């Protein structure tokens, strides 16, 4: 019995120690304001993109603003290039407070909050301006509020551009031009059904294999944003791209709710304000990088087909709203009706 009691006490102490030592060096809510001001807080932010990429530049702007506005008391250490793990594993660590912050696509977050899948429906947003009116407004606020149920604190929205189809064969001006083409997609059922609805043949494949598959004819095309189309060198073997803008998948910086709740209201405001400003900075930088990518691609001989309207494409994929959006009709209507 004594041994059993000793083990129970030991386990309890370990759990208490784990809770108190969680993630950052921040103090908990019971700490006095004077101690809060004196103690430095160090937070870790993970990003899978390489150093120099636009999201990492925005992460560092966020860190700079936090440090500046806290007079050096709060520091955010940015870890680019997946140093702390891939997005999925890092999100799980953020949820339990082992890592403080992550910049992530909403795609892996949808595994926690299914409602986020509605934000990825094809042709949901009229353009970039419409998307951010949605995300910066009541819809975005409700989404961030709901993330609290999964121990996440949403801080700001990032742009990840629009995804467009490109191929090795021909110019695509209407959905019928995609018929018969083998198009690489992510291993995602909705994306596969999107390509099917447009008349093409979806081919799930690892991103690292796409270049050689395009080169050898295993696939005829793929889809991605402008920056990735350029940086992957896919344009070298697939010179036809169409600005159909079928999906826009926004990105976010989220914080562990465990870390967030340890902070004072003043420190929470410092972090939130810095994140919002960093989000606006990222969007501006994304637009610059995207325009630069388009100009480089034109110079490299890429045939860019700009659609006056993608309404024909939209009509073809309406069936996906019945399957993937039926549980979220109110949310979808609120997004569509945002002016």
C-alpha positions in Angstrom: 0.0 0.0 0.0 2.8 2.4 0.8 4.4 1.8 -2.6 1.0 2.5 -4.3 0.6 5.7 -2.3 4.1 6.8 -3.2 3.5 6.2 -6.9 0.3 8.2 -6.8 2.0 11.1 -5.1 4.9 11.0 -7.7 2.5 11.0 -10.7 0.5 13.9 -9.2 3.7 15.9 -8.8 4.8 15.1 -12.3 1.4 16.3 -13.7 1.6 19.6 -11.7 5.1 20.2 -12.8 4.2 19.6 -16.5 1.3 22.0 -16.2 3.3 24.7 -14.6 6.3 24.3 -16.9 4.2 24.4 -20.1 5.8 25.8 -23.3 6.7 29.4 -22.7 8.3 31.3 -19.9 5.2 33.3 -19.3 3.5 33.7 -15.9 0.1 32.4 -15.0 -3.0 34.6 -14.3 -2.4 34.5 -10.5 1.0 36.2 -10.8 1.1 39.9 -9.7 1.4 42.6 -12.3 4.8 43.7 -11.0 6.3 40.2 -11.5 4.6 40.0 -14.9 6.4 43.1 -16.0 9.8 41.8 -14.8 9.7 38.3 -16.2 10.6 37.8 -19.9 8.2 35.7 -22.0 9.7 33.6 -24.8 7.3 32.1 -27.4 8.1 29.7 -30.2 6.5 30.1 -33.6 6.7 27.3 -36.3 6.5 27.7 -40.0 7.0 24.9 -42.6 8.0 27.4 -45.4 11.7 28.2 -45.9 13.5 31.2 -44.6 12.8 34.2 -46.9 9.3 33.0 -48.0 6.6 35.6 -47.6 4.9 33.9 -44.6 8.2 33.6 -42.8 8.9 37.3 -43.5 5.5 38.1 -41.9 6.2 35.8 -38.9 9.4 37.8 -38.3 7.5 41.1 -38.6 5.1 39.8 -36.0 8.0 38.9 -33.7 9.5 42.3 -34.3 6.3 44.1 -33.4 5.7 42.0 -30.3 9.2 42.7 -29.0 9.0 46.4 -29.8 5.6 46.9 -28.2 6.5 44.9 -25.1 9.8 46.8 -24.8 11.7 43.6 -25.2 9.9 41.7 -22.5 8.1 39.3 -24.9 10.2 37.6 -27.6 8.9 35.4 -30.4 11.4 32.9 -31.8 10.6 32.0 -35.4 11.5 28.5 -36.6 11.1 28.3 -40.4 11.6 25.3 -42.7 9.7 22.8 -40.6 12.4 22.7 -37.9 9.8 21.9 -35.3 7.9 19.4 -37.5 5.3 19.3 -40.3 2.1 21.3 -40.0 -0.1 18.5 -38.7 2.3 17.4 -35.9 3.0 21.0 -34.9 -0.7 21.8 -34.7 -1.1 18.9 -32.3 1.7 20.2 -30.2 0.2 23.7 -30.2 -3.1 22.3 -29.0 -1.3 20.8 -25.9 0.9 23.8 -25.3 4.3 22.2 -26.2 4.7 24.8 -29.0 3.2 28.2 -28.6 2.4 29.3 -32.2 2.1 28.0 -35.7 1.5 29.5 -39.2 -0.6 27.0 -41.0 -3.0 26.5 -43.8 -6.6 25.9 -42.7 -6.6 22.6 -44.5 -5.0 20.5 -41.7 -6.9 22.5 -39.1 -10.2 21.2 -40.7 -9.3 17.8 -39.2 -10.1 19.5 -35.8 -12.9 21.8 -36.8 -14.9 20.3 -39.7 -16.6 23.7 -40.4 -13.3 25.0 -41.8 -13.8 22.6 -44.8 -16.6 24.9 -46.0 -14.1 27.7 -46.4 -12.3 25.6 -49.0 -15.2 25.0 -51.4 -14.4 25.9 -55.0 -15.2 29.3 -56.4 -16.6 30.3 -52.9 -15.0 33.8 -53.0 -15.4 36.3 -55.8 -11.8 37.5 -55.4 -9.1 38.2 -52.8 -10.9 41.4 -51.5 -14.1 39.4 -50.9 -12.3 36.7 -49.1 -10.7 39.1 -46.6 -14.0 41.0 -46.1 -15.3 37.6 -45.0 -12.4 36.6 -42.8 -11.9 40.1 -41.2 -15.6 40.4 -40.4 -18.1 38.5 -38.3 -17.6 35.2 -40.1 -13.9 35.2 -39.3 -14.5 36.2 -35.7 -17.0 33.3 -35.3 -14.4 30.9 -36.8 -11.7 32.1 -34.4 -14.2 31.8 -31.5 -15.0 28.2 -32.4 -11.3 27.3 -32.5 -11.2 28.0 -28.8 -13.1 24.8 -28.3 -10.1 22.9 -29.7 -7.6 24.9 -27.5 -6.5 27.2 -30.3 -6.5 31.0 -30.2 -6.8 32.5 -33.7 -4.7 35.6 -34.2 -4.7 36.7 -37.9 -5.4 35.6 -41.5 -2.7 35.3 -44.2 -3.1 35.1 -48.0 -2.1 32.0 -49.9 -3.3 33.2 -53.3 -5.6 31.3 -55.6 -5.0 28.0 -57.2 -5.1 27.7 -61.0 -4.8 24.8 -63.5 -1.7 24.4 -65.7 -0.9 21.8 -68.3 1.5 20.5 -70.9 -0.9 20.2 -73.8 -3.0 23.3 -74.7 -4.7 26.5 -73.7 -7.7 26.1 -71.4 -10.4 28.6 -71.9 -13.5 26.6 -70.8 -14.2 23.5 -68.7 -14.5 21.3 -71.9 -10.9 22.0 -72.6 -10.0 20.0 -69.5 -11.8 16.9 -70.7 -9.5 13.9 -70.8 -6.5 15.6 -69.2 -4.9 13.8 -66.3 -4.5 16.4 -63.5 -2.4 16.0 -60.4 -4.3 16.8 -57.2 -3.6 16.6 -53.5 -4.8 13.4 -51.7 -8.0 15.2 -50.8 -11.5 13.8 -51.8 -13.0 17.2 -52.4 -10.1 18.2 -54.8 -10.5 14.9 -56.6 -14.2 15.5 -57.0 -13.6 19.1 -58.2 -11.4 17.9 -61.1 -13.9 15.1 -62.0 -16.7 17.7 -62.1 -14.8 19.7 -64.6 -14.3 16.7 -66.8 -10.7 15.9 -66.2 -9.1 12.8 -64.6 -7.8 13.4 -61.0 -4.4 11.8 -60.3 -3.4 12.0 -56.6 0.4 12.3 -56.3 3.1 13.5 -53.9 4.2 17.1 -54.7 7.8 16.0 -55.1 6.9 13.7 -58.0 4.9 16.2 -60.1 7.8 17.7 -62.2 9.0 14.3 -63.5 5.4 13.1 -64.0 4.7 16.2 -66.2 7.9 15.7 -68.0 7.3 12.1 -68.8 3.5 12.4 -69.6 2.3 10.4 -66.6 0.1 13.4 -65.9 -0.9 16.2 -68.2 -1.3 19.0 -65.7 -1.6 20.1 -62.1 -2.9 23.1 -60.1 -1.3 25.5 -57.6 -0.7 29.1 -56.8 1.6 31.4 -58.8 4.5 31.4 -56.4 4.6 27.6 -56.2 4.2 27.2 -60.0 7.3 29.3 -60.4 9.4 28.0 -57.5 8.7 24.3 -58.4 9.8 25.0 -62.0 6.7 23.2 -63.2 6.4 26.0 -65.8 9.4 24.5 -67.6 7.4 21.4 -68.6 3.8 22.8 -68.4 3.7 26.1 -70.1 -0.1 26.6 -70.2 -1.8 28.2 -67.2 -5.4 29.4 -66.8 -6.4 31.9 -64.1 -9.6 30.1 -63.2 -8.9 30.7 -59.4 -10.9 27.6 -58.4 -9.8 27.6 -54.7 -8.5 30.0 -52.2 -7.3 28.4 -49.0 -6.4 31.0 -46.4 -3.8 30.6 -43.8 -3.6 31.6 -40.1 -1.4 32.2 -37.2 -2.9 30.3 -34.2 -1.7 30.2 -30.6 -2.0 27.6 -28.0 -5.0 28.4 -25.8 -2.9 27.1 -22.9 -0.2 29.7 -23.5 -2.7 32.4 -24.3 -4.6 32.0 -21.0 -1.4 32.4 -19.0 -0.9 35.9 -20.4 -2.3 39.1 -18.9 -4.9 41.0 -20.8 -2.3 43.7 -21.7 0.1 41.1 -23.1 -2.8 39.4 -25.0 -3.5 42.7 -26.6 0.1 43.3 -27.6 0.2 39.9 -29.3 -3.1 40.2 -31.0 -2.4 43.7 -32.3 1.0 42.7 -33.7 -0.5 39.6 -35.4 -3.2 41.7 -37.1 -0.6 44.1 -38.4 1.7 41.2 -39.5 -1.3 39.7 -41.4 -1.9 43.0 -43.3 1.9 43.1 -44.1 1.8 39.5 -45.3 -1.1 40.2 -47.7 0.7 43.2 -49.2 3.9 41.2 -49.6 2.0 38.2 -51.1 0.5 40.5 -53.8 4.0 41.9 -54.6 5.5 38.4 -54.8 2.6 37.1 -56.9 2.9 39.9 -59.4 6.6 39.4 -59.6 6.1 35.7 -60.2 3.6 36.4 -63.1 6.1 38.8 -64.7 8.9 36.3 -64.5 6.7 33.5 -66.0 5.7 35.8 -68.9 9.4 36.4 -69.6 10.0 32.7 -69.5 7.5 32.1 -72.3 4.5 30.8 -70.3 1.1 31.1 -72.0 -1.2 32.8 -69.4 -4.9 32.6 -70.2 -6.8 35.2 -68.2 -10.6 34.4 -68.0 -13.0 37.3 -68.3 -15.3 35.1 -66.1 -15.1 31.7 -64.5 -18.9 31.3 -64.3 -18.8 28.2 -66.6 -16.4 26.5 -64.2 -18.5 27.5 -61.2 -21.6 26.0 -62.8 -19.8 22.6 -63.2 -18.9 22.3 -59.6 -22.1 23.3 -57.9 -22.8 19.7 -57.1 -19.9 19.8 -54.6 -21.8 22.3 -52.5 -24.6 19.7 -52.0 -22.1 17.1 -50.8 -19.5 19.1 -48.9 -21.5 22.1 -47.8 -24.9 20.7 -46.8 -24.1 20.9 -43.1 -22.9 24.5 -43.4 -25.5 26.2 -45.6 -26.0 29.1 -43.3 -22.2 29.8 -43.2 -21.8 29.4 -47.0 -24.7 31.8 -47.6 -23.3 34.3 -45.2 -19.9 34.2 -47.1 -21.6 34.5 -50.5 -23.7 37.4 -49.3 -20.8 39.4 -47.8 -20.4 42.6 -49.7 
